[in-house]
Amino acid sequence: MHLKLYNTLSKTKDVFEPLDPALIRMYVCGPTVYDLAHIGNARPVVVFDVLYRLLKHLYPRVVYVRNITDVDDKINAAAKANKENIRSLTDRTIAAYHADMEALNALPPSREPRATDHIPQMIHMIEELIRKGFAYANAGHALFRHQKYDNYGKLSRRSMDELVAGSRVEIAPYKEHPGDFVLWKPSHDDEPGWQSPWGRGRPGWHIECSAMSAAYLGEVFDIHGGGIDLVFPHHENEVAQSCCAHGTERMANYWLHNGHLMVNGAKMSKSLGNFYTVRDLLSEYHGEVIRYAMLSTHYRQPIDFTKENLSLAKHSLDKLYRVLEDSQSVEDSNELHDATFEALIDDINTPLAMTHLHELATAYNISKDITLAQKMKRTAAFLGILQHNPSTWFKISFGEGRLSPAAIEDLIERRKQARITKDFAEADAVRRQLDEVGVVLEDSLDGTTWRWK
């Protein structure tokens, strides 16, 4: 079985062939830490966490680098608005980000470099680009000559004119061409800044990722990931400056991008009232529920994130956990479910993998074969779900007051008496009460039976 990944660079689903099978190197663009992470920020974390888990299973060593952008105009604006020290803001936001991603069962990356710790590497790369004629300095700025790089636009598959016309380029007197992008810019006295050959200033966004990926993964590495919105200009510019600085044909061999996230059918916006931070949702739903809901859509497809889908995700997880509860299968097993695993290594097809997990659950409920429950639990680990002991999960899922079977039978009897006395409002209220905690009632001529959803 071979891992297959859809490569934005080739526009095809390719068999993954690592540069070095003994060491897989992956870089994913991380957060800009000026505020709490929203649900759109969380999607690439969850997607590439699944890939990280798969790679760790398939190869002896994986280095996964996810950066932190802690120097940015949005950070400066937020600190000013909060009347807060920039370092205090970024440290606090990073801590919240770590807590939120951990709640989504995301493994920490191998390395998580901060941009502000790599300013010398960025300055060195800019100097190299200027020395080779791919960049120039003017009025305290350093800029990349995008027209000088022949492969500019290859990743996004657009012509140079289309790229420049379709982007928000700044018309500035210090630019040779409007499409040239900033590598370094001057800082005012009240802004973060570092001394450089071009004066006191700070790096542009794109150079940060080029410098940090090269520092930890080398000039050419296996996989670069991020959201589809980063293909242009961010990733296109990363490729240009990295290849020109290092004299390489490529920056990464495989480029993976997750699709857009919508909320209730619209772009997430505070003005529309559909803007959710991860912290907001964690106050209502367990992190594993949020993760399951995200993975229910293939990573390359747009996802419409709704609270209805979160409720469905919770019920689906409850069904899987009931198999573990019934089988008392909490011990580790190395045996995988082939169909589920094959779905995952076929371009991270998480929806199909989940379908197979539920097929295993159904098969277990019929046969009571404990090995089916063990395979389900072991393979689910690649999805980052079923990570709790079942008794713990149901305390979390339904609260400490989860109904016991005896309590459920008492409510069924109460409903029965209400129906005998024609108190149908009471009977309906009992049914709703049971439905809310995941109990389905099935009436027949022989009486009423119940099951978990």
Secondary structure, 3 states (H helix, E strand, C coil): CCCEEEECCCCEEEECCCCCCCCEEEEECCCECCCCCEHHHHHHHHHHHHHHHHHHHHCCCEEEEECEECCCHHHHHHHHHHCCCHHHHHHHHHHHHHHHHHHCCCCCCCECCEHHHCHHHHHHHHHHHHHCCCEEEECCEEEECHHHCCCCCCCCCCCHHHHHHHCCCCCCCCCCCCCCEEEEEECCCCCCCECCCCCCEEECHHHHHHHHHHHHHCCCEEEEEEEHHHHHHHHHHHHHHHHHHHCCCCCEEEEEEECCEEECCEECCCCCCCCCEHHHHHCCCCHHHHHHHHHCCCCCCCEEECHHHHHHHHHHHHHHHHHHHHHCCCCCCCCCCHHHHHHHHECCCHHHHHHHHHHHHHHHHHHCCHHHHHHHHHHHHHHCCCCCCHHHHHHHHHCCCCCCHHHHHHHHHHHHHHHHCCCHHHHHHHHHHHHHCCEEEEEECCEEEEEEC
